[in-house]
Amino acid sequence: MLPGGPQAGRPAAIRNPMDRRLPRQARVRARAEFDRVFGEGRRTGTPLLALHLHRDDQPPRLGLAVSRKVDRRAVGRNRIKRALREEFRALRAGLPAAAYVVVARAAAATASRAELRAAFHDALRRAGALPAPDLTGTMPAASPVPVTTPRPTGE
């Protein structure tokens, strides 16, 4: 077997389309790296999850921590991790270089995929990794009301 899996040497067009794993360099894996992010990083939170962000010069990497306190069933914990991984994969190209560690909270067990996605976006915005949403709306700005100055009455 080839290093990196059975399809590592194959061209991208031939690889299994279901293989959507994050590459090794896009994951926080080592205990020391988790400890560094928790110790030196900045934490922001939402009711569903907490985000620890440690900026560095490496490409964006994701670490996930979903404990049994969140959901006793492995299938529930894996559902949360899949949703967060998928969203990170979609956003990764636009994120600044940093290590992102997401810690799920108990409320995440009953949250839908859309709620988890929204919470992840909110945490990234609070941490400064994503720009704030544009709140200008779709309507053009109203034109200013013309200010009329009273004309002096002539003599």
PyRosetta script that sets phi, psi and omega in degrees:
from pyrosetta import init, pose_from_sequence

init()
pose = pose_from_sequence("MLPGGPQAGRPAAIRNPMDRRLPRQARVRARAEFDRVFGEGRRTGTPLLALHLHRDDQPPRLGLAVSRKVDRRAVGRNRIKRALREEFRALRAGLPAAAYVVVARAAAATASRAELRAAFHDALRRAGALPAPDLTGTMPAASPVPVTTPRPTGE")
pose.set_psi(1, 142.6)
pose.set_omega(1, -179.6)
pose.set_phi(2, -76.3)
pose.set_psi(2, 148.5)
pose.set_omega(2, 175.3)
pose.set_phi(3, -63.4)
pose.set_psi(3, 142.0)
pose.set_omega(3, 179.5)
pose.set_phi(4, 89.5)
pose.set_psi(4, 6.5)
pose.set_omega(4, 176.9)
pose.set_phi(5, 113.1)
pose.set_psi(5, 167.8)
pose.set_omega(5, -175.7)
pose.set_phi(6, -68.5)
pose.set_psi(6, -19.0)
pose.set_omega(6, -176.1)
pose.set_phi(7, -112.9)
pose.set_psi(7, 14.1)
pose.set_omega(7, -174.9)
pose.set_phi(8, -63.2)
pose.set_psi(8, -34.8)
pose.set_omega(8, -177.6)
pose.set_phi(9, -87.0)
pose.set_psi(9, -4.9)
pose.set_omega(9, -177.0)
pose.set_phi(10, -82.1)
pose.set_psi(10, 151.1)
pose.set_omega(10, 174.4)
pose.set_phi(11, -64.1)
pose.set_psi(11, 155.8)
pose.set_omega(11, -176.6)
pose.set_phi(12, -58.6)
pose.set_psi(12, -33.0)
pose.set_omega(12, -178.0)
pose.set_phi(13, -68.9)
pose.set_psi(13, -23.7)
pose.set_omega(13, -177.0)
pose.set_phi(14, -96.0)
pose.set_psi(14, -18.7)
pose.set_omega(14, -178.6)
pose.set_phi(15, -60.7)
pose.set_psi(15, 157.8)
pose.set_omega(15, 178.8)
pose.set_phi(16, -63.9)
pose.set_psi(16, 123.4)
pose.set_omega(16, -178.9)
pose.set_phi(17, -67.0)
pose.set_psi(17, -18.7)
pose.set_omega(17, 179.5)
pose.set_phi(18, -81.3)
pose.set_psi(18, -10.4)
pose.set_omega(18, 179.9)
pose.set_phi(19, -82.7)
pose.set_psi(19, 91.1)
pose.set_omega(19, -176.4)
pose.set_phi(20, -114.1)
pose.set_psi(20, 29.3)
pose.set_omega(20, -179.7)
pose.set_phi(21, -63.8)
pose.set_psi(21, 149.5)
pose.set_omega(21, 172.3)
pose.set_phi(22, -72.4)
pose.set_psi(22, 139.9)
pose.set_omega(22, 177.3)
pose.set_phi(23, -63.4)
pose.set_psi(23, 158.1)
pose.set_omega(23, -176.7)
pose.set_phi(24, -55.0)
pose.set_psi(24, -39.3)
pose.set_omega(24, -178.1)
pose.set_phi(25, -73.1)
pose.set_psi(25, -6.7)
pose.set_omega(25, 179.3)
pose.set_phi(26, -103.3)
pose.set_psi(26, 13.3)
pose.set_omega(26, -178.8)
pose.set_phi(27, -124.6)
pose.set_psi(27, 143.3)
pose.set_omega(27, 169.4)
pose.set_phi(28, -87.4)
pose.set_psi(28, 118.3)
pose.set_omega(28, -171.6)
pose.set_phi(29, -121.6)
pose.set_psi(29, -43.3)
pose.set_omega(29, -172.2)
pose.set_phi(30, -78.8)
pose.set_psi(30, 145.3)
pose.set_omega(30, 178.4)
pose.set_phi(31, -57.1)
pose.set_psi(31, -40.6)
pose.set_omega(31, -179.9)
pose.set_phi(32, -61.6)
pose.set_psi(32, -37.8)
pose.set_omega(32, 179.6)
pose.set_phi(33, -70.6)
pose.set_psi(33, -39.9)
pose.set_omega(33, 174.3)
pose.set_phi(34, -59.9)
pose.set_psi(34, -45.2)
pose.set_omega(34, -179.7)
pose.set_phi(35, -61.3)
pose.set_psi(35, -39.4)
pose.set_omega(35, 179.2)
pose.set_phi(36, -64.9)
pose.set_psi(36, -43.2)
pose.set_omega(36, 179.9)
pose.set_phi(37, -64.9)
pose.set_psi(37, -45.0)
pose.set_omega(37, 179.7)
pose.set_phi(38, -66.3)
pose.set_psi(38, -36.1)
pose.set_omega(38, -177.1)
pose.set_phi(39, -80.4)
pose.set_psi(39, -41.2)
pose.set_omega(39, -172.8)
pose.set_phi(40, -107.8)
pose.set_psi(40, -12.9)
pose.set_omega(40, -175.4)
pose.set_phi(41, -80.9)
pose.set_psi(41, 173.9)
pose.set_omega(41, 179.0)
pose.set_phi(42, -102.7)
pose.set_psi(42, 134.6)
pose.set_omega(42, -177.2)
pose.set_phi(43, -108.9)
pose.set_psi(43, 134.4)
pose.set_omega(43, 172.0)
pose.set_phi(44, -131.4)
pose.set_psi(44, 157.3)
pose.set_omega(44, -176.4)
pose.set_phi(45, -145.4)
pose.set_psi(45, 161.9)
pose.set_omega(45, 172.8)
pose.set_phi(46, -132.2)
pose.set_psi(46, 171.2)
pose.set_omega(46, 177.5)
pose.set_phi(47, -60.8)
pose.set_psi(47, -23.8)
pose.set_omega(47, -177.2)
pose.set_phi(48, -94.4)
pose.set_psi(48, -30.1)
pose.set_omega(48, -176.8)
pose.set_phi(49, -156.9)
pose.set_psi(49, 162.5)
pose.set_omega(49, 175.1)
pose.set_phi(50, -116.0)
pose.set_psi(50, 141.0)
pose.set_omega(50, 180.0)
pose.set_phi(51, -117.7)
pose.set_psi(51, 124.5)
pose.set_omega(51, 174.2)
pose.set_phi(52, -105.5)
pose.set_psi(52, 125.4)
pose.set_omega(52, -175.7)
pose.set_phi(53, -124.5)
pose.set_psi(53, 125.4)
pose.set_omega(53, 176.0)
pose.set_phi(54, -123.1)
pose.set_psi(54, 109.1)
pose.set_omega(54, -178.7)
pose.set_phi(55, -76.2)
pose.set_psi(55, 136.6)
pose.set_omega(55, 178.1)
pose.set_phi(56, -153.7)
pose.set_psi(56, -169.3)
pose.set_omega(56, -176.8)
pose.set_phi(57, -99.2)
pose.set_psi(57, 13.3)
pose.set_omega(57, 178.5)
pose.set_phi(58, -95.8)
pose.set_psi(58, 159.8)
pose.set_omega(58, 179.6)
pose.set_phi(59, -62.8)
pose.set_psi(59, 161.5)
pose.set_omega(59, -178.7)
pose.set_phi(60, -58.4)
pose.set_psi(60, 132.5)
pose.set_omega(60, -179.6)
pose.set_phi(61, -131.7)
pose.set_psi(61, 147.3)
pose.set_omega(61, -177.3)
pose.set_phi(62, -118.0)
pose.set_psi(62, 134.0)
pose.set_omega(62, 171.4)
pose.set_phi(63, -124.6)
pose.set_psi(63, 141.7)
pose.set_omega(63, -178.1)
pose.set_phi(64, -123.2)
pose.set_psi(64, 139.4)
pose.set_omega(64, 175.4)
pose.set_phi(65, -132.2)
pose.set_psi(65, 106.6)
pose.set_omega(65, 179.2)
pose.set_phi(66, -127.6)
pose.set_psi(66, 103.7)
pose.set_omega(66, -173.6)
pose.set_phi(67, -87.6)
pose.set_psi(67, 172.2)
pose.set_omega(67, 176.8)
pose.set_phi(68, -66.8)
pose.set_psi(68, -19.8)
pose.set_omega(68, 175.9)
pose.set_phi(69, -66.3)
pose.set_psi(69, -27.3)
pose.set_omega(69, 178.9)
pose.set_phi(70, -73.5)
pose.set_psi(70, -50.8)
pose.set_omega(70, 178.6)
pose.set_phi(71, -152.1)
pose.set_psi(71, 126.9)
pose.set_omega(71, -177.6)
pose.set_phi(72, -69.8)
pose.set_psi(72, -23.9)
pose.set_omega(72, -178.2)
pose.set_phi(73, -90.3)
pose.set_psi(73, 134.5)
pose.set_omega(73, -179.9)
pose.set_phi(74, -61.8)
pose.set_psi(74, -35.1)
pose.set_omega(74, -178.7)
pose.set_phi(75, -63.0)
pose.set_psi(75, -36.1)
pose.set_omega(75, 177.6)
pose.set_phi(76, -69.3)
pose.set_psi(76, -42.1)
pose.set_omega(76, 178.5)
pose.set_phi(77, -65.4)
pose.set_psi(77, -40.3)
pose.set_omega(77, 179.9)
pose.set_phi(78, -67.7)
pose.set_psi(78, -33.6)
pose.set_omega(78, 177.1)
pose.set_phi(79, -61.6)
pose.set_psi(79, -43.4)
pose.set_omega(79, 178.9)
pose.set_phi(80, -63.3)
pose.set_psi(80, -46.4)
pose.set_omega(80, -178.2)
pose.set_phi(81, -64.4)
pose.set_psi(81, -40.7)
pose.set_omega(81, 178.5)
pose.set_phi(82, -61.0)
pose.set_psi(82, -44.6)
pose.set_omega(82, -178.8)
pose.set_phi(83, -62.8)
pose.set_psi(83, -43.5)
pose.set_omega(83, -179.3)
pose.set_phi(84, -69.6)
pose.set_psi(84, -39.6)
pose.set_omega(84, 177.6)
pose.set_phi(85, -62.5)
pose.set_psi(85, -42.7)
pose.set_omega(85, -179.6)
pose.set_phi(86, -62.0)
pose.set_psi(86, -42.8)
pose.set_omega(86, -179.7)
pose.set_phi(87, -68.6)
pose.set_psi(87, -39.8)
pose.set_omega(87, 177.6)
pose.set_phi(88, -62.2)
pose.set_psi(88, -41.6)
pose.set_omega(88, 179.6)
pose.set_phi(89, -59.2)
pose.set_psi(89, -39.9)
pose.set_omega(89, -179.1)
pose.set_phi(90, -71.2)
pose.set_psi(90, -31.9)
pose.set_omega(90, -176.0)
pose.set_phi(91, -94.0)
pose.set_psi(91, -13.8)
pose.set_omega(91, -167.8)
pose.set_phi(92, -53.2)
pose.set_psi(92, -41.4)
pose.set_omega(92, -176.8)
pose.set_phi(93, -63.2)
pose.set_psi(93, -29.2)
pose.set_omega(93, -177.9)
pose.set_phi(94, -96.8)
pose.set_psi(94, 1.2)
pose.set_omega(94, -178.0)
pose.set_phi(95, -89.3)
pose.set_psi(95, 147.6)
pose.set_omega(95, 176.3)
pose.set_phi(96, -70.4)
pose.set_psi(96, 158.9)
pose.set_omega(96, 179.8)
pose.set_phi(97, -62.8)
pose.set_psi(97, 119.1)
pose.set_omega(97, -178.9)
pose.set_phi(98, -175.4)
pose.set_psi(98, 168.9)
pose.set_omega(98, 171.5)
pose.set_phi(99, -103.3)
pose.set_psi(99, 126.8)
pose.set_omega(99, -179.0)
pose.set_phi(100, -113.8)
pose.set_psi(100, 118.7)
pose.set_omega(100, 176.3)
pose.set_phi(101, -116.5)
pose.set_psi(101, 122.8)
pose.set_omega(101, -178.3)
pose.set_phi(102, -105.9)
pose.set_psi(102, 126.7)
pose.set_omega(102, 176.6)
pose.set_phi(103, -111.4)
pose.set_psi(103, 116.4)
pose.set_omega(103, -178.8)
pose.set_phi(104, -76.2)
pose.set_psi(104, 144.4)
pose.set_omega(104, 175.8)
pose.set_phi(105, -104.7)
pose.set_psi(105, 167.6)
pose.set_omega(105, -173.6)
pose.set_phi(106, -56.1)
pose.set_psi(106, -35.1)
pose.set_omega(106, -178.7)
pose.set_phi(107, -65.0)
pose.set_psi(107, -19.1)
pose.set_omega(107, -179.4)
pose.set_phi(108, -67.3)
pose.set_psi(108, -22.9)
pose.set_omega(108, -178.0)
pose.set_phi(109, -63.4)
pose.set_psi(109, -32.7)
pose.set_omega(109, -178.0)
pose.set_phi(110, -102.2)
pose.set_psi(110, 0.9)
pose.set_omega(110, -177.7)
pose.set_phi(111, -79.4)
pose.set_psi(111, 147.5)
pose.set_omega(111, 175.4)
pose.set_phi(112, -78.3)
pose.set_psi(112, 169.7)
pose.set_omega(112, 178.1)
pose.set_phi(113, -60.3)
pose.set_psi(113, -40.5)
pose.set_omega(113, 179.7)
pose.set_phi(114, -65.9)
pose.set_psi(114, -37.8)
pose.set_omega(114, 178.4)
pose.set_phi(115, -68.1)
pose.set_psi(115, -38.8)
pose.set_omega(115, 176.6)
pose.set_phi(116, -64.3)
pose.set_psi(116, -42.3)
pose.set_omega(116, 178.6)
pose.set_phi(117, -61.3)
pose.set_psi(117, -45.9)
pose.set_omega(117, -179.6)
pose.set_phi(118, -64.1)
pose.set_psi(118, -39.8)
pose.set_omega(118, 178.8)
pose.set_phi(119, -65.4)
pose.set_psi(119, -38.9)
pose.set_omega(119, 178.5)
pose.set_phi(120, -64.6)
pose.set_psi(120, -44.6)
pose.set_omega(120, 177.3)
pose.set_phi(121, -61.2)
pose.set_psi(121, -44.2)
pose.set_omega(121, -179.6)
pose.set_phi(122, -61.1)
pose.set_psi(122, -44.3)
pose.set_omega(122, 179.7)
pose.set_phi(123, -64.7)
pose.set_psi(123, -39.9)
pose.set_omega(123, 178.2)
pose.set_phi(124, -65.1)
pose.set_psi(124, -39.7)
pose.set_omega(124, 177.3)
pose.set_phi(125, -63.8)
pose.set_psi(125, -44.9)
pose.set_omega(125, -179.9)
pose.set_phi(126, -62.4)
pose.set_psi(126, -33.2)
pose.set_omega(126, -179.7)
pose.set_phi(127, -80.6)
pose.set_psi(127, -10.2)
pose.set_omega(127, 179.5)
pose.set_phi(128, 87.8)
pose.set_psi(128, 12.4)
pose.set_omega(128, -179.9)
pose.set_phi(129, -87.2)
pose.set_psi(129, -22.1)
pose.set_omega(129, 176.3)
pose.set_phi(130, -121.9)
pose.set_psi(130, 146.9)
pose.set_omega(130, 176.7)
pose.set_phi(131, -70.1)
pose.set_psi(131, 155.2)
pose.set_omega(131, 177.6)
pose.set_phi(132, -65.7)
pose.set_psi(132, 148.0)
pose.set_omega(132, 180.0)
pose.set_phi(133, -65.5)
pose.set_psi(133, 150.8)
pose.set_omega(133, 178.7)
pose.set_phi(134, -77.5)
pose.set_psi(134, 115.2)
pose.set_omega(134, -176.8)
pose.set_phi(135, -99.4)
pose.set_psi(135, 15.2)
pose.set_omega(135, -177.5)
pose.set_phi(136, -75.1)
pose.set_psi(136, -21.2)
pose.set_omega(136, 178.7)
pose.set_phi(137, 83.6)
pose.set_psi(137, -170.8)
pose.set_omega(137, -177.5)
pose.set_phi(138, -103.1)
pose.set_psi(138, -12.1)
pose.set_omega(138, -179.5)
pose.set_phi(139, -83.8)
pose.set_psi(139, 143.2)
pose.set_omega(139, 176.7)
pose.set_phi(140, -68.5)
pose.set_psi(140, 154.2)
pose.set_omega(140, 179.8)
pose.set_phi(141, -63.7)
pose.set_psi(141, 143.0)
pose.set_omega(141, 179.0)
pose.set_phi(142, -68.8)
pose.set_psi(142, 141.8)
pose.set_omega(142, 178.2)
pose.set_phi(143, -72.0)
pose.set_psi(143, 144.0)
pose.set_omega(143, -178.4)
pose.set_phi(144, -64.9)
pose.set_psi(144, 148.1)
pose.set_omega(144, 178.4)
pose.set_phi(145, -72.7)
pose.set_psi(145, 127.9)
pose.set_omega(145, -179.0)
pose.set_phi(146, -65.4)
pose.set_psi(146, 136.1)
pose.set_omega(146, 178.9)
pose.set_phi(147, -94.8)
pose.set_psi(147, 122.8)
pose.set_omega(147, 178.6)
pose.set_phi(148, -102.3)
pose.set_psi(148, 134.3)
pose.set_omega(148, 177.0)
pose.set_phi(149, -100.1)
pose.set_psi(149, 136.7)
pose.set_omega(149, -179.4)
pose.set_phi(150, -63.4)
pose.set_psi(150, 138.1)
pose.set_omega(150, 178.9)
pose.set_phi(151, -85.0)
pose.set_psi(151, 137.6)
pose.set_omega(151, 177.5)
pose.set_phi(152, -69.1)
pose.set_psi(152, 138.5)
pose.set_omega(152, 178.4)
pose.set_phi(153, -75.6)
pose.set_psi(153, 132.1)
pose.set_omega(153, -173.9)
pose.set_phi(154, -76.7)
pose.set_psi(154, 154.5)
pose.set_omega(154, 175.0)
pose.set_phi(155, -100.0)
pose.dump_pdb("model.pdb")
